[in-house]
Amino acid sequence: MSLPPLVEPAADLSVDEVRRYSRHLIIPDVGMDGQKRLKNARVLCVGAGGLGSPALMYLAAAGVGTLGIVDFDTVDESNLQRQIIHGQSDVGRPKAESAAATIREINPNIDVVIHNTALDNDNVMEIFADYDLIVDGTDNFATRYMVNDAAVLLGKPYVWGSIFRFDGQASVFWAEQGPCYRCLYPEPPPPGMVPSCAEGGVLGVLCASIGSIQVNEAIKVITGIGEPLVGSLMVYDGLEMEYRKIKVRKDPNCAVCGENPTVTELIDYDDFCGAVTDEAAEAAVGSTITARELEAWIKEGREIDLIDVREPAEYEIVRIPGSRLIPKGDIVSGAALADLPTERQAVFYCKSGIRSAEALAAAKAAGLKNSVHVQGGVLGWINQVDPSLPTY
């Protein structure tokens, strides 16, 4: 559905701006009026990573007058495969600062506001309040629900995107005009059910496909042209090169934007989404060892069976010496329980410790009560024992 422009137009465009945006200005639907609205717009991008990179670059190129960047992370070499706003010389630099430098190079007319901090319950409302529109490029469920709830409570529209391997999704959530994120996903998936991009990977160019959709939607909302994805979910399959548009209706029983909302203020989103299941957290109590403890066990010749519960592609990248691979999904489903040791102590590890805790819970439920898992996973091993191994 068509919506009125979100932002009032600026007073004028300079001669330099007319020259810079001339290809916009000759589009009848945009014109001088639309470009002035873009100039007057204040847009916050949550995250300067995979989705934030193309989004920020094209928002800057389009002439959005004020761009906010909120990101607390630093640039890692593994980011460069998809986070194109950063370069090799930026490794180790705060992402927000690196992104800001690129934006200024693309368009010196843009006012860039850096929020070099983790977005949380203590600052999200204050930060969001200064912007007209939010572009959500986050990659975890706790932050997604927090962004949604803060936007609903403040009456802000936001453009959402999600990517994984070859698949992407995008929509515009605006509770005053249509559904919110909770209308589409009332509850987060069970912990460990949906792998993160760090666990499952993402094709780098997919970020550009979804990020450019997000910017396209942001421009439409700001200027009031076309029909934004309010009430629609765009689903993209990069392998089949297929786009599907799915209708999303406002849920009258939605916890935050429904007729009788139960979420009227920010909640504990980590608790709501859960880092691991209650069973995994319980299983890990008293059954967690550090990477250094594992190293000591190996050196003393302790009878253990070291089991990597990641996926085969991850196992090929890097592994703890002496380990064997049994993916977590096969353990949790019961398909691989017969492959678990009965005479030696099982020691599970994954990338960071979440999946191994889930495998530990399944193993204990199957009777392997003396099983343990490695805190921090293979990354802990690299950081504490063997920094010569590659990380991912």
C-alpha positions in Angstrom: 0.0 0.0 0.0 1.1 3.6 -0.7 2.1 5.6 2.4 2.6 9.4 2.9 6.2 10.6 3.0 7.9 10.0 6.3 10.0 13.1 6.2 9.4 16.7 5.3 11.6 18.2 2.6 14.6 20.3 3.3 14.5 23.9 2.3 16.8 23.5 -0.8 19.6 21.7 -2.5 22.9 23.3 -3.2 24.4 23.5 -6.7 26.8 20.7 -5.8 23.9 18.6 -4.5 21.9 19.1 -7.7 24.9 18.0 -9.7 25.5 15.0 -7.5 21.9 13.8 -7.4 21.0 14.7 -11.0 20.1 11.1 -11.9 17.6 11.1 -9.0 16.2 14.5 -9.9 15.2 13.5 -13.4 13.1 10.6 -12.1 9.6 12.1 -11.9 8.7 10.0 -8.8 11.7 11.4 -6.9 12.4 14.8 -8.3 13.5 17.8 -6.3 10.9 17.1 -3.6 12.0 13.5 -3.0 15.7 14.4 -2.9 15.0 17.2 -0.4 13.2 14.7 1.8 16.2 12.4 1.6 18.5 15.3 2.6 16.3 16.0 5.6 16.1 12.3 6.7 17.8 10.9 9.7 18.4 7.2 9.4 20.0 4.8 11.9 21.7 1.6 10.7 21.9 -1.0 13.4 25.1 -2.9 12.6 27.9 -2.1 10.1 28.4 -5.7 9.1 27.1 -7.8 6.2 23.8 -6.0 5.7 24.9 -2.7 7.2 27.8 -2.4 4.7 25.8 -2.1 1.4 22.9 -0.3 3.2 25.1 2.4 4.6 27.0 2.9 1.4 23.9 3.2 -0.7 22.1 5.4 1.8 25.0 7.7 1.7 25.2 7.7 -2.1 21.4 8.4 -2.2 21.8 11.6 -0.2 20.3 10.7 3.2 21.3 13.7 5.2 22.1 12.1 8.5 23.3 8.6 8.9 23.7 7.0 12.3 25.8 3.9 12.8 25.6 1.8 15.9 28.1 -1.1 16.3 30.4 -2.1 19.1 32.5 -4.6 17.2 35.9 -4.3 15.5 36.8 -5.3 12.0 38.1 -8.9 11.7 39.6 -10.4 8.6 36.8 -12.9 8.3 34.4 -10.0 7.8 36.0 -8.8 4.6 34.4 -11.6 2.5 31.0 -9.8 2.8 31.3 -6.5 4.8 32.5 -4.4 1.9 32.4 -1.1 3.7 35.6 -2.2 5.4 39.1 -2.9 3.9 42.2 -4.8 4.9 43.7 -1.7 6.5 40.7 -1.5 8.8 41.3 -4.8 10.5 41.2 -4.2 14.2 39.5 -0.8 13.8 36.0 -0.2 15.3 33.5 -1.0 12.7 31.5 2.2 13.3 34.6 4.3 12.7 35.7 2.4 9.6 32.2 2.6 8.1 32.0 6.3 8.8 35.3 6.9 7.0 34.0 5.1 3.9 30.7 7.0 4.0 32.5 10.3 4.1 34.5 9.2 1.1 31.4 8.3 -0.8 29.5 11.5 0.1 31.1 14.3 2.1 27.7 16.0 2.4 26.4 13.4 4.8 26.4 14.0 8.6 27.6 10.8 10.1 26.8 10.0 13.8 28.9 7.2 15.4 27.5 5.1 18.2 30.4 3.0 19.1 28.5 0.9 21.6 26.5 -2.2 22.1 22.8 -1.5 21.6 21.0 -2.6 24.8 18.0 -1.8 26.9 19.8 1.1 28.6 20.4 3.1 25.4 18.2 1.8 22.6 15.3 4.2 23.3 17.5 7.2 23.6 19.4 6.4 20.4 16.4 5.5 18.3 14.6 8.7 19.4 16.9 10.9 17.3 16.1 9.2 14.0 13.2 9.0 11.6 13.8 5.5 10.3 15.8 2.4 11.5 17.5 0.0 9.2 18.1 -3.3 11.1 21.1 -5.3 10.0 21.5 -7.4 13.2 22.3 -11.1 13.2 20.9 -12.3 16.5 17.3 -12.8 17.7 17.7 -11.0 21.0 18.7 -7.7 19.3 16.0 -8.2 16.6 13.2 -8.4 19.2 14.7 -5.5 21.1 14.9 -3.4 17.9 11.3 -4.3 17.1 9.9 -3.5 20.5 11.8 -0.2 20.8 10.6 0.9 17.3 7.0 0.0 18.2 7.1 1.8 21.5 8.5 4.9 19.8 6.3 4.7 16.8 9.2 4.4 14.4 9.2 2.4 11.1 12.1 0.1 10.5 13.4 -1.8 7.6 14.4 -5.4 8.5 16.6 -7.9 6.7 18.0 -11.3 7.4 20.5 -13.5 5.6 21.8 -17.1 5.8 23.8 -19.1 3.4 22.0 -18.5 0.0 18.7 -17.2 1.4 17.5 -13.8 2.5 14.4 -12.0 3.7 13.4 -8.4 3.9 10.4 -6.4 5.1 9.3 -3.0 6.5 7.8 -3.2 10.0 5.7 -0.2 11.1 3.1 -0.9 13.8 1.2 2.3 13.0 0.7 1.2 9.4 0.8 -2.6 9.5 2.4 -5.6 11.3 5.6 -5.6 13.4 8.3 -8.3 13.6 6.5 -10.1 16.4 3.4 -10.4 14.2 5.5 -12.5 11.8 7.6 -14.2 14.5 5.7 -14.1 17.8 8.3 -16.3 19.5 12.0 -16.9 18.8 13.1 -20.3 17.6 14.4 -22.7 20.3 18.0 -22.0 21.2 20.4 -23.9 18.8 17.6 -24.5 16.3 18.7 -21.8 13.8 22.4 -21.6 13.2 24.0 -18.1 13.0 25.9 -16.9 10.0 29.1 -17.6 12.0 28.0 -21.2 12.4 26.4 -21.8 9.0 28.0 -19.3 6.7 26.6 -16.8 4.3 27.4 -16.2 0.6 29.0 -12.7 0.7 27.1 -11.2 -2.3 23.8 -12.1 -0.6 24.4 -9.2 1.7 24.3 -6.8 -1.3 21.1 -8.4 -2.6 19.2 -8.0 0.7 21.0 -4.8 1.8 20.0 -3.0 -1.5 16.4 -4.1 -1.0 16.5 -2.5 2.5 17.8 0.8 1.0 15.2 0.7 -1.7 12.5 0.3 0.9 14.0 3.1 3.1 14.0 5.5 0.1 10.3 4.6 -0.6 9.3 5.2 3.0 11.2 8.5 3.3 9.9 10.0 0.1 6.4 8.4 0.0 6.8 6.8 -3.4 5.8 3.3 -4.6 4.5 0.6 -2.3 6.8 -0.3 0.6 7.0 -3.8 2.0 4.7 -2.9 4.9 2.6 -6.0 5.3 4.7 -8.1 3.0 7.8 -10.3 3.4 10.2 -10.6 0.5 11.9 -14.0 0.4 15.0 -14.5 -1.8 16.5 -17.8 -2.9 20.0 -17.0 -4.3 20.5 -20.5 -5.7 17.3 -20.7 -7.6 17.3 -16.9 -8.3 13.8 -16.7 -7.1 11.9 -13.9 -5.2 8.7 -14.6 -3.5 6.4 -12.0 -1.8 4.4 -13.2 1.1 1.5 -11.3 2.7 2.0 -10.7 6.5 -1.0 -9.5 8.4 -1.1 -7.5 11.6 -1.8 -9.9 14.5 -4.5 -8.5 16.8 -3.1 -10.6 19.6 0.5 -9.4 19.1 2.3 -9.0 22.4 3.6 -5.6 21.6 1.4 -4.0 18.8 -1.8 -5.9 19.3 -5.1 -4.7 20.7 -4.2 -5.7 24.3 -0.4 -5.6 24.4 1.4 -7.5 27.2 4.8 -6.0 26.3 4.6 -2.3 27.2 8.2 -1.8 28.0 11.6 -3.4 27.1 12.1 -6.8 28.5 15.1 -9.1 29.1 15.7 -10.2 25.5 18.6 -12.6 26.3 16.3 -14.4 28.6 13.4 -14.2 26.1 15.5 -15.8 23.3 17.9 -17.9 25.4 21.5 -18.5 24.5 21.1 -22.2 25.2 18.2 -24.4 26.3 17.5 -24.9 30.0 18.5 -28.5 29.5 21.8 -27.6 28.0 22.5 -25.0 30.7 21.7 -27.5 33.4 23.8 -30.2 31.8 26.8 -27.8 31.6 26.8 -27.1 35.3 29.8 -29.0 36.7 30.5 -30.6 33.3 32.4 -27.7 31.6 36.2 -27.6 31.2 38.4 -25.0 29.7 40.7 -25.4 26.7 43.7 -25.4 29.0 42.2 -28.2 31.1 41.6 -30.2 27.9 45.2 -29.6 26.9 46.3 -31.0 30.3 44.1 -34.0 30.0 45.6 -34.8 26.6 49.2 -34.4 27.8 48.6 -36.7 30.8 47.1 -39.4 28.5 43.6 -39.3 30.0 41.1 -41.7 28.4 38.8 -39.4 26.5 36.9 -39.3 23.3 37.2 -35.8 21.9 34.1 -35.1 19.7 33.6 -32.2 17.4 29.9 -31.4 17.1 30.1 -28.8 14.3 29.3 -29.3 10.6 31.7 -31.0 8.2 32.6 -27.8 6.4 33.7 -26.2 9.8 35.7 -29.3 10.7 37.6 -29.0 7.4 38.6 -25.4 8.3 40.1 -26.1 11.7 39.9 -28.7 14.5 41.4 -29.7 17.8 44.0 -32.4 17.1 42.8 -35.9 17.9 39.1 -35.1 17.6 36.5 -36.9 15.5 33.4 -35.4 13.9 29.8 -36.1 15.0 27.5 -33.2 14.1 25.3 -31.9 16.9 22.1 -32.5 14.9 22.9 -36.3 14.7 23.5 -36.5 18.5 20.4 -34.5 19.5 18.1 -36.4 17.1 19.4 -39.7 18.4 20.8 -40.9 15.1 24.4 -40.9 16.3 24.0 -41.9 20.0 25.3 -45.4 19.2 28.6 -43.7 18.0 29.2 -42.1 21.4 31.8 -43.8 23.7 30.7 -46.0 26.6 34.2 -46.9 27.9 35.9 -43.5 27.5 34.8 -40.1 28.7 33.1 -38.0 26.0 34.5 -34.5 25.6 32.3 -32.3 23.2 33.4 -29.1 21.6 32.0 -26.8 18.9 33.0 -23.3 17.7 32.2 -21.4 20.8 30.5 -23.7 23.3 26.7 -23.4 22.6 26.2 -26.4 20.3 28.5 -28.6 22.5 26.3 -27.8 25.5 23.3 -29.0 23.5 25.1 -32.2 22.5 26.2 -32.6 26.2 22.6 -32.5 27.3 21.6 -35.2 24.8 24.5 -37.4 25.8 23.7 -37.1 29.5 20.1 -37.9 28.8 21.3 -41.0 27.0 23.2 -42.2 30.1 26.7 -40.7 29.5 26.7 -38.9 32.8 30.4 -38.2 33.0 30.5 -36.3 29.6 31.9 -32.8 29.6 32.1 -30.0 27.0 34.8 -27.4 26.3 34.0 -23.8 27.2 34.7 -21.5 24.3 35.0 -24.4 21.8 37.7 -24.5 19.2 38.0 -20.7 19.4 38.9 -21.1 23.1 41.5 -23.7 22.1 43.0 -21.3 19.5 43.1 -18.4 22.0 44.4 -20.3 25.0 46.5 -23.2 23.5 47.4 -22.9 19.8 47.1 -19.4 18.3 48.8 -20.6 15.1 45.5 -22.3 14.0 43.1 -20.3 11.7 39.9 -18.8 13.1 36.6 -18.3 11.2 
